[in-house]
Amino acid sequence: MISYRNCGVYLVDDMTKLVDHFRANFQGASAGTLFIDGGLLPYWVDKENGTADVMEAIYSLNTSRPCTGTADSRIFSDFISGTDTPNGDPRARSGIDGSVIHFNATQAVQMGYEYFDAYKRAVALNTVVPSAKTQACNGTSAPSVAQCSGSTVLVCDFLQSVGLDNYAERAAVSSRDACCAMCAARDGCSRAVYQNGKCKFGTSTAAQVEVSDAVMCMPKSPSPAPTPTPTPIPGPTPSPSTCTCQQGMGLDGYIAREDASSQEECCDICGKQDGCTQAVFQHGKCKISNSAAAQIAVSDAVLCRVQARQMEQTVV
């Protein structure tokens, strides 16, 4: 077997030729058509002789062809922390020696975010990443392209040295972009913190704090096209300040917060704001939301739903 270290047989004869074949033969494809690959399970790579050369070729693809990106599987350790158990799916094993060879369900979800991160890198890569090693290999040179194909991708705002004072969940990621993508895919997530290879999701009441090595990630989605306002059916409606309130319930997302002294005042605040259908009174705050937010159990919160808003939503 010829190693990639002896001028990259896998990169030149396999990966590069595969990309060129797809771009030359698939209907509608071009030199700017995106090609995304992904790393293998680290446990299996480190266990089996020869697989390291394959991984090196996978991660070197962007040094050979533009508009390419690689989902990084190296965020996973070989073994589950503190054990000698392979970090992968124990049900998916090699038919040759019984080795664990596939990601488990949690890893597969995290790899999905890594693939999205790789997609964004590929869209922006209209020329190859410089590499003296790759340039020394025959057959790897490729011209730049004017523009890589691909739709508009998620845009994020980042705040350097900003974190949160309380977290509910953490997940391993390779970059702040992957963390932002992970947040954007979660219902009600408007911010997350990338720090030390982790994407950390704050509790609903978490406050921003200064953290020197953290980055606050805030996804910005394109504004949806406005929908026509339906003509309401004439009929009496309750006062906007009439609410039904439920003890021990909160919401998984908020659009604003205001001071309030009681749940009744919170109800009035919500009733006077356009778009507010429900609000949560907690710790002297009225946390305003809309119908997109889902209910969650919060022991010291009171959920108030504005009756007039509820009736308006039923008009079709």
C-alpha positions in Angstrom: 0.0 0.0 0.0 1.3 3.4 -1.0 0.9 5.9 1.9 -0.3 9.4 1.6 2.9 10.3 3.2 4.5 9.1 -0.1 2.5 11.7 -2.1 -1.1 10.8 -1.2 -2.5 7.9 -3.2 -5.9 8.3 -1.5 -6.0 12.0 -2.0 -4.9 11.8 -5.7 -6.4 8.5 -6.9 -9.5 8.4 -4.8 -10.9 11.6 -3.2 -9.8 14.1 -5.9 -10.9 11.8 -8.8 -14.2 11.2 -7.1 -14.9 15.0 -6.8 -13.9 15.6 -10.4 -16.1 12.7 -11.6 -19.2 14.1 -9.8 -18.6 17.6 -11.0 -18.0 16.5 -14.6 -20.9 13.9 -14.9 -23.7 14.9 -12.7 -26.4 17.0 -14.4 -26.3 20.6 -13.4 -22.9 20.2 -11.6 -19.9 22.5 -12.2 -16.4 23.2 -10.9 -18.1 25.2 -8.2 -20.5 22.5 -7.0 -20.0 21.8 -3.3 -18.5 18.5 -2.1 -18.6 17.7 1.6 -17.0 14.7 3.3 -16.6 13.7 6.9 -14.1 12.0 9.2 -14.4 8.4 10.4 -14.9 7.2 13.9 -11.6 8.1 15.8 -11.6 4.8 17.8 -11.6 2.7 14.6 -9.1 4.9 12.8 -6.6 4.6 15.7 -7.2 0.9 16.1 -6.8 -0.3 12.5 -3.6 -0.1 10.6 -3.7 2.0 7.4 -6.9 4.0 8.2 -4.8 7.0 9.3 -3.8 7.6 5.6 -7.5 7.6 4.6 -8.3 10.1 7.3 -5.4 12.3 6.2 -6.7 12.3 2.6 -10.3 13.2 3.8 -9.0 16.1 5.8 -6.7 17.3 3.0 -9.5 17.5 0.3 -9.7 21.3 0.6 -6.0 21.5 -0.3 -6.7 19.7 -3.6 -10.1 21.0 -4.8 -12.0 24.3 -4.1 -15.6 24.4 -2.8 -15.0 21.4 -0.5 -15.3 21.0 3.3 -14.8 18.2 5.9 -17.0 17.5 8.9 -14.6 17.1 11.8 -15.0 13.8 13.7 -11.9 14.4 15.8 -14.0 16.2 18.4 -14.6 12.6 19.8 -12.2 10.7 22.0 -11.4 7.1 21.3 -12.9 5.8 24.5 -15.8 6.9 26.8 -14.2 9.1 29.5 -12.7 7.1 32.4 -13.3 3.7 30.8 -11.8 1.4 28.2 -15.2 1.2 26.3 -15.0 2.3 22.6 -16.7 5.7 22.0 -19.1 4.6 19.3 -22.2 2.5 18.7 -21.6 -1.0 20.2 -24.3 -2.5 18.0 -22.5 -1.5 14.7 -19.4 -3.6 14.4 -17.0 -4.8 11.7 -17.9 -8.2 10.2 -14.2 -9.0 10.1 -12.9 -8.5 13.6 -16.0 -7.2 15.6 -14.6 -3.7 16.1 -16.9 -0.8 16.8 -16.9 1.2 13.5 -19.9 3.6 13.6 -21.0 6.7 15.5 -23.6 6.3 18.2 -26.8 8.4 18.1 -25.4 11.3 20.1 -22.3 11.5 18.0 -24.4 11.3 14.8 -26.4 14.4 15.9 -23.2 16.3 16.7 -21.7 15.3 13.3 -24.8 16.8 11.7 -23.8 20.2 13.1 -20.2 19.6 11.9 -21.4 18.9 8.4 -23.3 22.2 8.4 -20.2 23.9 9.6 -18.2 22.2 6.7 -20.9 23.4 4.3 -20.4 27.0 5.3 -16.6 26.6 4.8 -17.1 25.0 1.4 -19.3 27.9 0.2 -16.6 30.4 1.0 -13.7 28.3 -0.4 -13.3 29.4 -4.1 -9.7 28.4 -4.1 -7.7 25.6 -2.5 -6.1 25.9 0.9 -2.3 26.2 0.3 -0.3 23.0 1.1 3.3 22.3 0.1 2.7 18.6 0.6 -0.4 18.5 -1.7 1.3 20.7 -4.3 4.1 18.2 -4.6 1.6 15.5 -5.6 0.8 15.1 -9.3 -2.9 15.5 -10.2 -4.0 17.6 -7.3 -3.8 21.1 -8.8 -7.1 22.8 -9.5 -8.0 26.3 -10.7 -9.9 28.7 -8.6 -13.6 29.2 -9.3 -15.5 32.5 -9.4 -18.0 31.4 -6.9 -19.0 28.2 -5.1 -22.6 27.2 -5.5 -24.9 27.1 -2.4 -27.8 28.9 -0.9 -27.5 31.7 1.7 -26.3 30.3 4.9 -27.0 31.1 8.5 -25.5 34.4 9.7 -24.4 34.7 13.3 -23.4 37.6 15.6 -20.5 36.8 17.9 -19.5 38.6 21.2 -16.0 37.9 22.3 -15.3 37.4 26.0 -18.9 37.0 26.9 -20.5 34.0 28.6 -23.5 33.2 30.8 -23.7 32.6 34.6 -25.7 29.4 34.4 -25.9 26.5 31.9 -28.4 23.8 31.4 -26.6 21.7 28.7 -23.3 21.2 27.0 -22.2 19.5 23.7 -18.8 19.0 22.0 -18.2 21.1 18.9 -15.2 22.1 16.9 -15.9 25.8 16.3 -18.0 28.8 17.2 -19.8 28.5 13.9 -20.8 24.9 14.7 -22.0 26.1 18.1 -24.1 28.8 16.4 -25.6 26.2 14.0 -26.4 23.9 16.9 -28.2 26.8 18.6 -30.1 27.7 15.5 -31.4 24.2 15.1 -32.9 24.1 18.7 -36.3 25.4 19.4 -36.2 28.7 21.4 -32.4 29.0 21.3 -31.4 32.6 20.8 -27.8 32.4 22.2 -25.2 29.9 23.2 -21.6 30.1 24.4 -18.6 28.5 22.7 -15.7 27.8 25.1 -13.0 25.1 25.2 -14.5 22.9 22.5 -18.0 23.0 24.0 -21.3 24.6 23.0 -23.0 25.6 26.2 -26.7 26.4 26.4 -27.9 28.7 29.2 -30.9 28.4 31.4 -33.9 30.8 30.6 -32.8 33.1 33.4 -29.0 33.1 32.8 -27.4 36.5 32.7 -24.4 37.6 30.5 -21.1 37.7 32.3 -17.5 38.5 31.2 -15.5 35.4 30.4 -12.1 36.0 28.7 -12.0 32.8 26.6 -15.7 32.5 25.8 -17.6 33.6 22.7 -21.4 34.3 22.8 -23.0 33.0 19.6 -26.3 34.5 18.4 -27.9 33.1 15.2 -29.7 35.5 12.9 -32.4 33.9 10.7 -33.7 35.7 7.6 -37.0 37.5 8.2 -39.9 35.4 6.9 -42.1 36.9 4.2 -45.1 38.8 5.7 -48.4 36.9 5.6 -51.6 38.7 4.7 -53.6 39.8 7.7 -56.9 37.9 7.8 -60.1 39.8 8.1 -61.5 39.2 11.6 -65.0 37.9 12.1 -66.9 40.6 13.9 -67.6 39.7 17.5 -66.9 40.7 21.1 -63.5 40.2 22.5 -62.4 40.2 26.1 -60.2 43.0 27.4 -56.5 42.6 26.4 -55.7 42.6 30.1 -57.8 39.5 30.8 -55.6 36.4 31.3 -55.7 32.8 32.4 -52.7 32.1 34.6 -51.1 28.8 35.6 -48.7 28.3 38.5 -45.5 26.3 38.0 -45.2 26.9 34.2 -42.8 28.9 32.1 -41.7 29.1 28.4 -38.6 28.0 26.5 -38.1 31.4 24.8 -38.7 35.1 25.4 -38.6 38.3 23.2 -38.4 40.9 26.0 -38.4 41.4 29.8 -39.9 44.2 31.9 -40.3 44.9 35.6 -43.6 43.9 37.1 -44.9 43.7 40.6 -47.6 41.0 40.1 -49.0 38.5 37.6 -51.9 40.9 37.0 -49.5 43.7 36.0 -47.6 41.3 33.8 -50.9 40.4 32.1 -51.6 44.1 31.4 -48.0 44.6 30.0 -48.4 41.6 27.6 -51.9 42.7 26.5 -50.6 46.2 25.5 -47.8 44.8 23.3 -48.3 43.8 19.7 -47.5 40.2 19.2 -47.6 39.2 22.8 -49.8 36.2 23.4 -48.3 34.9 26.6 -46.0 36.0 29.4 -44.3 34.6 32.5 -44.1 36.4 35.8 -41.1 35.4 37.8 -38.7 37.1 40.3 -40.3 40.6 39.7 -40.0 40.3 35.9 -42.6 40.0 33.2 -41.0 37.9 30.5 -42.9 38.5 27.2 -43.3 35.9 24.5 -45.4 34.9 21.5 -47.3 31.8 20.4 -44.1 30.1 19.1 -42.7 29.5 22.6 -43.4 26.1 24.2 -44.5 25.6 27.8 -42.0 24.1 30.3 -42.3 23.3 34.0 -40.7 26.1 36.1 -41.6 25.7 39.8 -41.5 29.4 40.8 -43.0 30.9 37.6 -46.5 31.8 36.6 -47.6 31.6 33.0 -50.3 34.1 31.9 -52.0 33.7 28.5 -53.9 36.8 27.2 -57.4 35.9 26.3 -57.9 38.5 23.6 -54.8 37.3 21.8 -55.9 33.7 22.0 -59.2 34.6 20.3 -57.6 36.6 17.6 -55.4 33.6 16.7 -58.5 31.5 16.0 -59.8 33.8 13.3 -59.2 32.4 9.8 
